[in-house]
Amino acid sequence: MIKRCSKFFLPVLFFVATLLAAGPVLAEGSKDLDVNGGSRAFLVSTVETDGSFLFPTLGTMKVYAKAGEIINVGSSVQGNGFGTINLRAPNGNTYTSGNSTTVGFIANHDQEMAGPLPASGGYTPYTRIVQAEEEGIWEVDFVSQTNGLNNENPIPVPVPSGTNWTQPNGEYITAFDITVMTAASTPLKGRVYTNIFLGMLGTFDVGFNGIFNILTKDGYKYTLDNNGQAGNGFSFFVNNKGFRKSDGTASYQSINNADNANVQDPRAPDTQSDITYKIFFNDPSPDLPATAKTPGGGTTWLLDPVAAPSSDPTTLTNPVFTGTEGTPGKAGTAPLGGVFGFTVNRNGTYKVSIDIDHDGLYNSPVDVNLSGTSVAGPNRVTWNGLDGRDNKVPIGNYTANITIVLFGGEVHFPFYDVERNVNGIKLTRTNGFLSPDFNIYWDDTPITILGTPSNPIKTTAPANSWLNGHKWGSPGSGSIDFGNEKGVDTWSFITGDPISTTVNFQVQQADLEVTGIANGNGGCVGQTVSYVIPVKNNGPNNVTGSKFIFSFPPELKEIVVTHAPATGASSVITEAVDTAAYTAKLNLDNGAITTFTITGKVSAMPVGGTISVTAAILRGSDMTDPDATDPDSAAPSNPQAECNSAPSGTGCNNIQTNSITILAQPNAGPGQSVFQHDAATLKTATPGTWAQLDAVPAVATVTTPTQPITTVTGLNDVGIYHFTLTNANGCMDTVAVTVVPKSIDIPNIFTPNGDGKNDTFNIPDIQLFPGTQLIIVNRWGNEVYRSNNYQNTWNGEGLSEGTYYYVVNKKEITGSVTTFKGWVFLKR
C-alpha cells in the first residue's frame, strides 16, 4: 500500500562491524549507518506518533562519559529553523547548542565522515567538558528544523550510502554525531548507544544494510546485519521478550495486527522482567562500568560479565503455590485459581504442568500446561482455575510440576510493518558459550498470508541466520506484502539444562447460605424483637473461619446472641458485637447448619418507622462460593461485593434482609371510675383495638373496638374492669375502669368478738371510694377513731360495748364529698 512511511519497530543492536577503509574513524553516529552499502537512513526527530513511529523521540541518543572527558556533538540541521542539540547531564544539568549556524553544524558528507575537529576536514563541534558530578550517562536530543512536528513535509528523496547528500526539509536529520574525547583530544569509541532508532529510507524498494551491536543486561553481545530489509519509515529497538502475551510474558510469536502491539515501551525504564537492550554504534567500550548514573537521579546497567548457563549452575528454589487471595497451598475453583511462585538465578523459560486427571503424567488433554519466560529472581505464574480444555477444575488435591530451562542473552527483534526482508537478517552472538553463534527462531503462524510468506512459517529447530535467515516478501512489490501492517518477531538465546520440581495444592469450593431471617410481625418502641437465622454450608468442602455478619440500625440496642448447631458439625470460633453489627467466625462442615438467635431492644422510633437488619455469610480466602465470589486478588471483606460480582452476577443466597415496622407503644389512657350501670368512655391518641381483658367482675360491651374513642356499657357489677388497647404489631396497654355503687349502706351494729363474722365496721364497697373519711365519737362527743381513707378496718379495739356515733365523708368519683352521720352499736 502507498503511505507516508512504513511502521517498523525492530529491537536491534547498533554496532558498526566494519571500519572505514581510509583515514581514522573519529565519529559515532550517522556515518556508522552509512558504511555497509544500501540506502541511507535519515534520523527521524519527532514528537508525533504515527504508523511508523509508535515511540517517538527527538532523535535521542545516550553517551557514557567520565569526568574530564569532552563530549562533541553536531548535526546537519543545527541552526536551521528550530534545529539545535540539547544535552542532559546525569546530575540534571542541561545544555544546548543554541541556534548557531556554525558551532555544531555538519555541512556535508565529508565532514560527517571526518568527525569533529581537530580531525582533518572535520566539523566544528558543540562541546562540553564533563565535570566530576556529571560523570555517567548523558542524553542528547537532535532536534529537527520543525521542532519535532511533521508539518506535512514530503518524504525525503532516497540517498545511496556513501554518496553526497542534501539536507531535506521536515523532521529528518541526515547527519548526526556524538564523539567522546580525552582531554588530549583522543577519540573514544563504543560510548554512544540508543534505546530506539527512528529512521526513514524514502521508499519501500531500497535495502537497508545497517549493522548494529546489541549489549544485553546479562553481558551478551550480538551483531545484527539488516542485510537489505526494505521498509520505508521504521523504528528499531531490542528487548528480552518481543511481543508479549496478555499476562506480560513473551509470546514467541509474530502478530497479525500490530496497531496495538503488546510490547515494552523502549523509552520507559526497565522493570524486573521487561528489559530494553542497548543499541551501540560501535563495539561497546571495554571500560564501560557495570552501572552508571542517568538524568533524573536513577541508574542504568551497562557492561556486566557474561552469565553463561553452561558454566553457572542453574538454581530453582522456593517453589510454592498460593491461592489468588493469598492462602498457601489452597485455591478456590474458577474464577479464583492461584499463583505458582519460584526463584531462579537467571532468565529462561518455564513450564508449569498440573496433573488434572491424577494419572501421574502431565500430557493429557485436560492437564494444564502454562509456559513463558522466567526472569532472574522471584517469578509468579498465574493459573485461572481451568483445565486444559478450559473447564472448571473440580475440587480436590493436585500436583504441579515446574520445569525451568534457563538461558542467557535472549534477544528479540520485532519487525513492525516491514513489508519484506528478502535476504533475511544476519544475527551473530559474538561472546559467551560456543560463540560465534548464528542461530535464530521465529513463528509467523498467526499472520494471515498476503504476498510471499516466510519459509518455513515456523522454526521447529534453530535456523542459521547466515544460511537460511528469517526471510519474507518479494522484491518490487511496494507496500503490499507479507509483513504489511504485521508484527514479525525474530529471536535468539543460549539455553542451559532443564531442572524440575513439584508442588502440591488443594482446590476447594463451598456454597454458603443464609436460609432466612425469622421474626415476629413487628414491634414497638421499648420492646424486644427477636430474629432466628439459620446459616448453612451446602458444600462440597468443609469451611473454616467463615465470617457471619448481622448488621442492625442504632435504634436496636442491648443485643444478645445465642447460637447452636442444628445439623452436622459446626462451631463458632470468635464473636464480637458493636453498635452496628454482630460478627462471628465459624467452622461449618459440608451440610452443617448453625442457628443464630439474636434479640435486641428498640430504644427509639427509627427513621422511616422500620427496623431493617441484614444477615450475611462471607466465604474465607481462596474458597470459591459459586454465587458469591469476586475474583480479584484481595481477601473477601464485603459480602455485597462478593455477591454481586462477575461471573456469577447480581444476587446470591449468602445475604438475607428483614424489615419490620415499628410502632409507638399504645396508650390506653388513665384509669377511671363510673357509677354502677353507667357507661364509661375509653379514649386514646394511638391507633389500636379495644377489648375487655377478662370477664371480671362481669362481661361488659365495648361499643366500637377499633375507634380511638369508644363507650363501654354493661358495667352492671360493682368492681374493677380491665380493658386493653392493642396495636397492629400486637403491643398492648391496659386501663382500669372502677365501677362503684351510686349509694352506700352503712350498718348499725358490728360484733368484734373474734369469731370471724362481722368483726369490723364494714361499709360495703367503701374501697371503691378512695379518700373516704371515717370519724367515730362516743356518747360524750369524744373522738375515738379516725381514718382518712377508710378500708373497713375499724374493729373497736380498746372500746367497751355500747353505742357510738359516726361521720362518713364519702369521696365521690366526681371528687366531691358527701357526708353521712349516724350511730352504730358495738356488741362484744
C-alpha positions in Angstrom: 0.0 0.0 0.0 1.1 3.6 -0.5 1.7 5.5 2.7 3.8 8.3 4.1 6.0 5.9 6.0 6.0 2.2 6.9 5.7 1.3 10.6 8.7 -0.8 11.5 9.9 -1.1 15.0 12.7 -3.6 15.4 14.6 -4.2 18.6 18.1 -4.1 17.2 21.7 -3.6 18.1 23.7 -0.6 17.0 27.2 -1.6 16.3 29.3 -0.9 13.2 31.1 -4.1 12.3 33.3 -2.7 9.6 35.5 0.4 9.7 36.1 2.9 7.0 38.8 1.8 4.6 40.6 5.1 4.6 41.6 7.5 7.4 40.9 7.4 11.2 37.3 6.9 12.4 36.6 9.6 14.9 32.8 10.0 15.0 29.9 7.9 16.3 26.5 8.4 14.7 25.1 8.6 11.2 28.4 7.7 9.4 28.2 4.3 11.1 24.9 3.6 9.4 26.4 4.6 6.0 29.4 2.3 5.6 27.8 -1.0 4.6 26.1 -0.1 1.4 22.4 0.0 0.7 20.5 3.2 1.3 20.9 6.0 3.9 18.5 6.0 6.8 17.6 9.6 7.8 17.2 10.0 11.6 13.6 11.0 12.4 13.3 13.5 15.2 9.7 13.9 16.1 7.2 14.3 18.9 4.3 13.0 16.9 3.2 9.3 16.9 2.2 7.8 13.6 2.1 4.4 11.9 5.9 4.2 11.7 6.9 5.8 14.9 4.9 4.4 17.8 7.6 5.6 20.3 8.7 9.0 19.0 11.8 10.8 20.3 13.7 13.9 19.4 16.4 11.8 17.9 17.5 10.9 21.4 20.9 9.2 21.9 22.8 8.3 25.0 26.5 8.5 25.7 28.7 7.5 28.6 31.4 10.0 29.7 33.9 10.2 32.5 34.9 13.4 34.4 37.4 15.4 32.4 36.4 13.9 29.1 34.9 16.1 26.3 31.6 15.4 24.6 31.5 16.7 21.0 28.1 16.9 19.1 26.9 18.0 15.8 24.0 17.6 13.3 23.1 18.6 9.7 20.2 20.8 10.9 22.0 22.8 13.5 20.8 26.5 13.2 18.3 25.6 10.5 14.8 26.6 11.7 14.4 25.0 15.2 17.4 22.8 14.6 19.5 22.5 17.7 21.1 20.0 20.1 20.1 19.6 23.7 22.2 17.7 26.4 21.1 16.5 29.8 23.8 15.5 32.3 23.3 12.8 34.9 23.1 15.3 37.7 20.3 17.2 36.0 22.4 20.0 34.4 21.1 20.9 30.9 23.0 22.5 27.9 22.1 23.5 24.4 24.0 24.3 21.2 21.5 27.2 20.6 20.8 28.5 17.1 24.4 28.8 15.9 24.8 28.1 12.2 28.5 27.1 12.6 29.1 25.5 16.0 27.6 22.0 15.9 26.8 22.2 12.2 27.7 19.2 9.9 27.6 20.8 6.5 28.3 17.9 4.1 29.2 14.2 3.7 33.0 14.8 4.0 32.5 16.5 7.4 30.2 13.7 8.5 32.8 11.1 7.7 35.7 13.0 9.2 34.0 13.8 12.5 34.7 16.7 14.8 37.7 19.0 14.7 40.7 18.7 15.3 40.2 15.8 12.7 41.3 16.9 9.2 38.3 18.2 7.3 36.0 17.8 10.4 33.1 20.0 11.5 33.2 22.5 14.4 31.5 20.7 17.3 29.5 22.0 20.2 31.4 20.7 23.2 31.0 20.1 26.9 33.8 19.2 29.4 32.4 16.6 31.8 32.6 17.8 35.4 33.1 15.4 38.3 29.5 15.4 39.3 28.4 14.9 35.7 30.1 11.5 35.1 27.7 8.9 33.8 25.1 8.7 31.1 24.2 11.9 29.1 21.1 12.2 27.0 21.4 14.0 23.7 18.4 15.3 21.7 19.0 16.1 18.0 16.1 18.5 17.4 14.9 18.8 13.8 14.3 22.1 12.0 10.5 21.6 12.6 11.0 21.1 16.3 9.7 17.5 16.0 6.5 18.4 14.1 5.6 16.8 10.8 4.2 20.0 9.1 3.3 17.8 6.1 6.8 17.9 4.7 7.3 15.5 1.8 9.1 12.2 2.2 12.9 12.7 1.5 14.5 11.6 -1.7 16.4 8.3 -1.2 20.1 8.7 -0.9 22.5 5.7 -1.6 25.0 5.1 1.2 28.5 6.6 0.7 27.3 9.5 -1.5 26.8 13.2 -1.0 23.5 14.4 0.3 21.3 17.4 0.6 19.5 18.1 3.9 15.7 17.7 3.2 13.0 19.7 4.9 11.0 18.2 7.8 11.7 16.1 10.8 14.6 14.3 9.1 18.2 14.7 10.1 20.7 13.5 7.5 23.9 13.6 9.7 24.4 13.5 13.4 27.4 12.7 15.6 28.5 12.2 19.2 32.2 11.8 19.8 33.8 11.5 23.3 37.4 12.6 23.5 40.0 12.6 26.2 41.4 15.9 27.4 44.2 15.3 24.8 41.6 15.1 22.0 41.9 11.3 21.6 38.6 9.9 20.4 37.0 7.1 22.5 34.8 4.6 20.7 32.0 2.4 22.0 30.5 5.0 24.2 27.3 6.0 22.3 24.1 4.0 22.2 20.3 4.4 22.0 17.2 2.6 23.2 15.4 3.2 19.9 16.3 4.5 16.4 13.7 6.1 14.2 14.7 6.0 10.5 13.4 7.0 7.1 14.6 5.5 3.8 12.4 7.5 1.4 10.9 4.5 -0.4 9.8 0.8 0.0 12.1 -0.6 -2.6 15.6 0.1 -1.4 17.6 -2.0 1.0 18.8 -1.0 4.5 22.2 -2.6 5.4 22.9 -1.0 8.7 24.9 -3.1 11.1 24.3 -2.7 14.8 25.7 -4.0 18.1 23.4 -5.1 20.9 24.5 -5.4 24.5 22.2 -7.4 26.8 21.9 -7.0 30.5 23.5 -10.3 31.2 26.6 -9.4 29.2 26.0 -11.0 25.8 26.8 -9.2 22.6 25.2 -9.6 19.2 25.7 -8.1 15.8 22.8 -7.6 13.6 23.1 -7.0 9.9 19.8 -5.8 8.5 21.0 -7.3 5.1 18.8 -5.2 2.9 15.5 -5.1 4.8 13.0 -3.0 2.9 10.8 -0.7 4.9 10.2 3.0 4.4 9.8 4.6 7.8 10.9 2.4 10.6 11.8 2.1 14.3 14.5 -0.1 15.8 14.7 -1.3 19.4 15.7 -4.6 21.1 14.3 -6.2 24.1 14.1 -9.5 26.0 10.5 -10.6 25.1 9.4 -9.2 21.7 5.6 -9.3 21.5 4.1 -10.1 24.9 1.0 -12.1 25.9 -1.7 -10.5 27.9 0.0 -11.8 31.1 3.2 -9.9 30.2 5.3 -13.0 29.2 7.0 -13.5 25.9 4.6 -14.8 23.2 7.3 -16.2 21.0 5.1 -15.4 18.0 4.6 -12.7 15.4 1.3 -10.9 15.4 -1.3 -10.4 12.7 -2.2 -6.8 13.7 0.4 -4.7 15.3 -1.5 -1.5 15.7 -1.9 -2.2 19.5 1.1 -4.4 19.9 1.7 -5.6 23.5 5.4 -4.6 23.7 7.6 -2.8 26.3 8.0 0.9 25.5 11.7 1.3 24.9 11.7 4.8 26.3 10.4 3.6 29.6 12.6 2.4 32.5 13.3 -1.3 32.7 11.4 -3.4 35.1 12.4 -6.6 36.7 11.0 -8.7 33.9 10.9 -6.3 30.9 14.3 -5.0 29.7 15.2 -2.9 26.7 18.7 -3.7 25.5 21.2 -1.1 24.4 21.9 -0.4 20.7 25.6 0.7 20.3 27.0 2.3 17.1 30.3 0.5 17.7 31.5 -2.4 19.9 30.8 -1.3 23.5 33.9 0.1 25.1 35.6 -2.4 27.5 36.0 0.4 30.1 32.2 0.8 30.5 31.2 0.3 34.1 28.6 -2.2 35.3 26.2 0.6 36.2 26.1 4.4 35.6 24.0 7.4 36.8 21.3 8.7 34.4 19.5 12.0 34.2 16.6 12.1 36.6 18.6 10.6 39.5 18.4 6.9 38.5 20.9 4.4 37.2 21.2 2.0 34.4 23.1 -1.2 33.7 26.0 -1.2 31.2 28.7 -3.8 30.8 28.4 -6.9 33.0 30.3 -10.2 32.8 28.6 -12.9 30.7 26.3 -15.1 32.8 26.7 -18.4 30.9 24.0 -21.0 31.6 26.5 -23.8 30.9 29.1 -22.5 33.4 26.9 -21.1 36.1 24.8 -23.8 37.8 21.1 -23.5 37.4 19.1 -23.0 40.6 15.4 -23.4 41.2 14.4 -22.6 44.7 11.3 -21.6 46.8 8.7 -23.4 44.8 5.3 -22.6 46.2 1.6 -22.4 45.3 -0.6 -19.6 46.7 -4.2 -19.0 46.1 -5.2 -15.8 44.3 -6.2 -14.3 47.7 -3.0 -15.3 49.5 -3.6 -18.7 51.1 -0.6 -21.0 50.9 -1.3 -24.4 49.3 -5.0 -23.7 48.7 -7.1 -22.2 45.8 -10.7 -21.6 45.1 -12.2 -23.2 42.0 -12.5 -20.9 38.9 -12.8 -18.0 38.8 -10.2 -17.8 41.6 -7.3 -20.2 40.8 -3.9 -19.2 42.2 -0.2 -18.4 41.6 2.8 -20.6 41.3 6.0 -19.0 42.6 9.6 -19.9 42.3 13.1 -18.3 42.2 15.7 -18.8 39.6 19.2 -17.4 39.2 18.9 -16.3 35.5 16.4 -15.6 32.8 14.9 -18.5 30.9 11.7 -20.3 30.1 9.3 -22.1 32.5 6.6 -24.7 32.1 4.1 -25.3 34.9 2.1 -28.5 34.4 -0.8 -29.6 36.6 -1.9 -33.3 36.7 -5.7 -32.8 36.5 -6.6 -36.4 35.9 -4.2 -37.7 38.5 -2.6 -40.2 36.2 0.9 -39.3 37.2 1.6 -37.7 33.8 1.2 -34.2 32.5 0.3 -34.7 28.9 -3.5 -35.5 29.0 -5.8 -33.1 27.2 -7.3 -32.0 30.5 -3.9 -31.4 32.1 -2.8 -27.7 32.4 0.4 -26.5 30.8 1.5 -22.9 31.4 4.6 -21.7 29.8 6.5 -18.4 29.3 9.7 -16.6 30.2 11.2 -16.5 33.6 13.4 -13.8 35.0 16.4 -13.9 37.4 14.9 -13.7 40.9 11.4 -14.4 42.1 8.8 -15.4 39.5 5.0 -15.6 39.6 2.9 -17.7 37.2 -0.9 -17.2 37.3 -3.4 -20.0 36.9 -7.1 -19.3 36.3 -8.5 -22.5 37.8 -9.4 -24.0 34.4 -8.2 -27.3 33.0 -6.6 -27.9 29.6 -10.0 -27.8 27.9 -11.0 -24.5 29.7 -13.4 -26.3 32.0 -13.6 -25.6 35.7 -11.3 -27.8 37.7 -13.2 -30.0 40.3 -12.3 -29.7 44.0 -9.5 -32.0 45.2 -5.8 -32.3 45.7 -3.4 -31.7 42.8 0.3 -32.0 41.9 2.0 -29.4 39.7 5.4 -29.9 38.0 7.6 -26.8 37.5 10.3 -27.2 34.8 12.8 -24.5 34.1 15.2 -24.1 31.2 17.4 -21.1 31.9 19.3 -19.3 29.2 21.3 -16.2 28.6 21.5 -13.5 26.0 17.9 -13.7 24.9 17.2 -11.0 22.2 14.0 -10.2 20.3 13.8 -8.2 17.1 10.1 -7.5 16.3 9.8 -6.0 12.8 6.7 -3.9 12.7 5.1 -3.3 9.3 8.2 -4.3 7.4 6.8 -5.4 4.0 9.8 -7.5 3.1 13.2 -8.8 4.1 14.1 -10.9 1.1 17.7 -11.7 2.2 16.9 -12.3 5.9 18.7 -10.6 8.8 22.1 -11.9 9.8 22.4 -12.3 13.5 25.6 -13.3 15.3 26.2 -13.8 19.0 29.9 -12.8 19.4 30.7 -13.8 23.0 29.8 -16.5 25.6 29.5 -20.2 25.3 30.0 -21.7 21.8 30.3 -18.3 20.2 30.1 -17.3 17.4 26.5 -18.5 17.3 24.2 -17.7 14.3 21.0 -19.5 15.4 17.7 -17.7 15.3 14.0 -18.7 15.8 10.6 -17.4 14.5 6.9 -18.3 14.4 4.8 -16.4 11.9 1.8 -18.8 12.0 -0.6 -16.1 13.4 -0.1 -13.9 10.3 -2.7 -14.0 7.5 -0.7 -14.8 4.4 -0.5 -12.0 1.9 2.3 -11.9 -0.7 5.3 -14.1 0.0 5.4 -15.6 3.5 8.4 -16.8 5.4 9.6 -20.3 4.6 9.3 -22.2 6.9 6.5 -20.3 8.5 7.7 -21.5 11.9 11.1 -22.9 13.1 10.9 -26.2 14.9 14.7 -26.1 15.4 17.1 -23.2 15.4 17.9 -21.8 11.9 21.3 -20.5 10.9 20.7 -16.8 10.0 23.7 -16.7 7.6 22.4 -19.7 5.6 18.7 -19.5 5.9 17.7 -16.3 7.6 14.2 -15.2 8.5 13.1 -14.1 5.0 9.7 -12.9 3.7 8.3 -10.9 0.8 9.4 -10.4 -2.8 11.3 -7.5 -4.5 9.4 -4.8 -6.2 6.0 -5.4 -4.6 5.7 -2.0 -3.0 3.9 -1.7 0.3 1.7 -4.7 -0.2 3.5 -7.9 1.0 3.6 -10.4 3.8 4.8 -8.0 6.5 2.5 -5.2 5.7 0.9 -3.9 8.9 2.1 -7.0 10.7 4.5 -7.6 13.6 7.2 -10.0 12.7 9.5 -11.2 15.5 12.9 -12.9 15.3 14.7 -14.1 18.5 17.7 -15.9 19.8 19.2 -17.2 23.0 21.6 -19.7 24.6 20.0 -22.5 26.7 21.0 -24.4 29.8 19.9 -27.8 31.1 16.3 -28.2 32.4 15.5 -28.7 36.0 12.2 -29.6 37.7 10.3 -29.7 41.0 6.8 -30.4 42.1 4.2 -28.5 44.2 1.1 -29.9 45.9 -2.1 -27.9 46.5 -5.8 -28.2 47.1 -8.7 -26.7 45.2 -11.8 -26.0 47.2 -15.4 -24.7 46.9 -18.4 -24.4 49.2 -21.9 -22.9 48.7 -22.6 -20.9 51.9 -26.2 -19.8 52.5 -28.2 -17.7 55.0 -31.5 -19.7 54.7 -33.7 -16.9 56.1 -34.5 -14.5 58.9 -37.5 -15.4 61.0 -39.1 -12.9 63.5 -42.5 -11.7 64.7 -44.6 -9.4 62.6 -43.3 -6.2 64.2 -42.5 -4.4 67.4 -42.9 -1.3 69.4 -40.6 1.2 70.9 -39.3 0.0 74.2 -39.9 -3.7 73.4 -37.6 -6.5 72.4 -37.5 -8.0 68.9 -36.0 -11.4 68.1 -34.5 -12.9 65.0 -33.8 -16.6 64.2 -31.2 -17.0 61.4 -30.1 -20.5 60.2 -26.7 -20.5 58.3 -25.9 -23.5 56.1 -22.9 -24.9 54.2 -24.2 -26.6 51.1 -20.6 -27.9 50.4 -19.0 -29.8 48.9 -15.9 -28.7 51.1 -15.9 -28.0 54.8 -15.1 -24.4 55.6 -13.1 -22.9 58.4 -13.1 -19.3 59.5 -16.1 -18.2 57.5 -17.5 -14.8 58.7 -21.1 -14.3 59.8 -22.3 -10.7 59.9 -25.6 -9.4 61.4 -26.0 -5.7 60.7 -28.6 -3.6 62.6 -29.5 0.1 63.0 -28.5 2.3 66.0 -32.1 2.2 67.4 -31.6 -1.5 68.2 -29.7 -1.9 71.4 -29.0 -4.4 74.2 -28.1 -7.1 71.6 -28.0 -10.6 72.9 -26.9 -13.5 70.7 -27.1 -17.3 71.2 -26.1 -19.9 68.6 -26.4 -23.7 68.4 -25.6 -26.4 65.8 -28.8 -27.6 64.2 -27.4 -30.1 61.7 -23.9 -31.5 61.3 -20.7 -30.4 62.9 -20.1 -26.6 63.3 -18.6 -24.3 65.8 -18.3 -20.6 66.5 -14.6 -19.6 66.9 -14.8 -15.9 67.8 -17.6 -13.4 68.1 -17.9 -9.6 68.8 -20.7 -7.0 68.8 -20.6 -3.3 68.5 -23.2 -0.5 67.9 -23.8 -1.6 64.3 -23.0 -5.3 63.8 -22.5 -8.6 65.4 -19.8 -10.7 63.8 -18.6 -14.2 64.3 -16.0 -16.6 62.7 -17.3 -20.1 62.4 -16.4 -23.5 61.0 -19.1 -25.4 59.0 -18.7 -28.9 57.8 -20.3 -29.9 54.5 -24.1 -30.0 55.1 -23.9 -28.4 58.6 -26.4 -25.7 59.8 -25.8 -23.4 62.7 -28.7 -21.3 64.0 -28.2 -17.8 65.5 -30.9 -16.3 67.7 -30.5 -12.5 68.1 -32.6 -10.2 70.3 -32.4 -6.5 70.8 -34.5 -3.7 72.4 -36.0 -1.0 70.3 -34.8 2.1 72.1 -36.4 4.8 69.9 -38.5 5.3 66.9 -36.3 4.6 63.8 -36.1 6.8 60.8 -38.9 5.8 58.4 -40.6 3.8 61.1 -38.8 0.5 60.2 -36.0 -1.6 61.7 -34.0 -3.2 58.8 -31.4 -5.9 59.5 -29.1 -7.9 57.3 -27.6 -11.3 57.8 -24.7 -12.4 55.6 -22.2 -15.3 55.4 -18.9 -14.5 53.8 -16.6 -17.1 52.4 -13.0 -17.4 53.5 -10.0 -16.6 51.3 -9.4 -19.0 48.4 -12.6 -20.8 49.0 -14.9 -20.3 46.0 -18.6 -19.8 46.7 -20.3 -20.4 43.3 -22.7 -17.5 43.5 -20.7 -15.1 45.7 -17.0 -14.8 44.7 -15.3 -11.7 43.5 -12.2 -13.0 41.6 -9.9 -10.1 42.4 -6.7 -10.7 44.4 -8.0 -9.1 47.6 -9.2 -11.3 50.5 -13.1 -11.2 50.7 -14.3 -8.5 53.1 -17.6 -7.1 51.7 -20.5 -9.7 51.4 -22.4 -7.5 48.9 -19.4 -7.1 46.6 -18.7 -10.8 46.6 -22.4 -11.5 46.0 -22.8 -9.2 43.0 -19.5 -9.8 41.2 -19.0 -11.4 37.8 -19.1 -14.1 36.7 -22.0 -15.2 38.9 -23.9 -11.9 38.5 -26.1 -9.9 40.8 -27.7 -11.7 43.8 -26.8 -14.8 45.9 -28.0 -16.9 48.7 -25.4 -15.6 51.2 -27.4 -12.4 52.2 -30.8 -12.1 53.7 -32.6 -8.9 54.8 -35.5 -8.3 57.0 -37.6 -5.1 57.7 -40.2 -4.7 60.4 -42.5 -1.8 61.1 -42.0 -0.2 64.5 -45.0 1.5 66.2 -45.2 3.7 69.2 -46.2 1.9 72.4 -50.0 2.2 72.7 -51.5 4.4 75.4 -54.9 3.3 76.7 -55.2 6.5 78.9 -55.6 6.9 82.7 -57.8 4.7 84.9 -61.3 6.0 85.7 -64.3 5.3 87.8 -68.0 5.3 86.9 -71.2 4.6 88.8 -72.9 1.2 88.5 -75.0 0.8 85.4 -73.5 3.9 83.8 -71.3 3.9 80.6 -67.6 4.5 80.6 -65.7 6.3 77.8 -62.3 4.9 76.6 -60.0 7.4 74.7 -56.6 7.1 73.1 -54.3 9.1 70.8 -52.6 5.9 69.4 -54.2 3.5 66.9 -55.4 0.2 68.2 -58.2 -2.1 69.1 -60.1 -2.1 72.4 -61.1 -5.3 74.2 -62.0 -6.4 77.7 -59.1 -8.2 79.3 -61.3 -10.7 81.2 -64.8 -11.3 82.4 -64.3 -9.9 85.9 -66.3 -8.6 87.6 -68.7 -9.2 84.7 -68.8 -9.1 80.9 -69.0 -5.6 79.5 -69.6 -4.4 76.0 -67.1 -2.3 74.0 -69.2 -0.3 71.5 -66.7 0.5 68.7 -63.5 -1.5 69.4 -61.5 -0.1 66.5 -62.2 3.6 67.2 -59.9 5.8 69.3 -62.9 6.9 71.3 -65.4 4.3 72.4 -68.0 3.7 75.1 -68.3 0.7 77.4 -71.7 -0.5 78.6 -72.9 -3.3 80.7 -71.0 -2.2 83.8 -73.6 -3.7 86.0 -71.5 -5.2 88.7 -69.5 -3.2 91.1 -65.8 -3.7 90.8 -62.7 -3.1 88.7 -63.0 -3.8 84.9 -59.8 -4.0 82.8 -59.6 -3.1 79.1 -56.7 -3.4 76.6 -55.6 -1.3 73.7 -53.6 -3.5 71.1 -51.9 -2.0 68.1 -51.1 -3.7 64.7 -47.9 -5.1 66.0 -49.6 -6.8 69.0 -48.2 -4.3 71.5 -50.7 -3.8 74.4 -51.6 -1.3 77.1 -54.2 -1.7 79.8 -56.7 0.7 81.5 -58.8 0.1 84.6 -62.4 1.2 84.9 -63.7 1.1 88.5 -67.5 0.7 88.8 -68.9 2.0 92.1 -72.4 1.9 93.6 -74.4 5.1 93.5 -75.2 4.8 97.2 -73.7 3.1 100.3 -75.4 1.0 103.0 -73.9 1.8 106.5 -74.6 -0.9 109.1 -75.8 0.0 112.7 -74.1 -2.9 114.5 -71.0 -5.0 114.3 -69.7 -7.7 116.7 -65.9 -7.7 117.1 -65.8 -10.9 119.2 -63.1 -12.7 117.1 -65.4 -15.2 115.6 -64.5 -14.1 112.1 -68.0 -12.8 111.4 -68.9 -9.1 111.4 -65.7 -8.3 113.3 -65.2 -4.9 111.7 -67.3 -1.9 110.9 -67.9 -2.9 107.3 -69.3 -0.3 104.9 -69.9 -2.3 101.6 -67.8 -1.2 98.6 -66.2 1.7 100.5 -62.9 0.7 99.0 -64.2 1.9 95.6 -64.3 5.4 97.0 -60.7 6.0 97.9 -60.2 9.0 100.2 -63.4 8.5 102.1 -63.0 9.7 105.8 -64.5 7.9 108.8 -64.7 9.6 112.2 -66.1 7.7 115.4 -67.1 9.6 118.6 -68.5 8.3 121.9 -71.7 9.4 123.5 -69.8 12.2 125.2 -68.6 13.6 121.9 -65.1 12.4 122.2 -63.3 11.2 119.0 -62.2 7.6 119.5 -61.3 6.7 115.8 -60.4 8.4 112.6 -59.3 7.2 109.1 -58.8 9.5 106.1 -59.0 6.5 103.7 -61.3 4.0 105.3 -60.9 0.4 104.2 -63.3 -1.4 106.6 -60.6 -2.0 109.2 -62.1 -0.4 112.5 -62.7 -3.2 115.0 -63.5 -1.1 118.1 -60.2 -2.1 119.7 -60.0 -0.8 123.3 -63.6 0.3 123.4 -66.3 -1.0 125.5 -69.6 -2.3 124.3 -72.1 0.4 123.6 -73.4 2.9 121.1 -71.1 5.1 119.1 -71.7 7.9 116.6 -70.1 8.1 113.1 -69.4 10.7 110.5 -68.7 9.3 107.0 -67.3 11.9 104.5 -67.6 9.9 101.3 -65.2 10.9 98.5 -67.3 10.7 95.4 -65.9 9.7 91.9 -66.6 13.2 90.9 -64.2 14.5 93.6 -66.9 15.9 95.8 -67.6 14.8 99.3 -71.0 13.5 100.7 -71.4 13.4 104.5 -73.3 10.7 106.2 -74.0 10.7 110.0 -75.5 8.1 112.3 -74.9 5.7 115.1 -73.6 2.1 115.4 -73.8 -0.3 118.3 -70.6 -2.2 119.2 -71.5 -5.5 120.7 -68.9 -7.9 122.1 
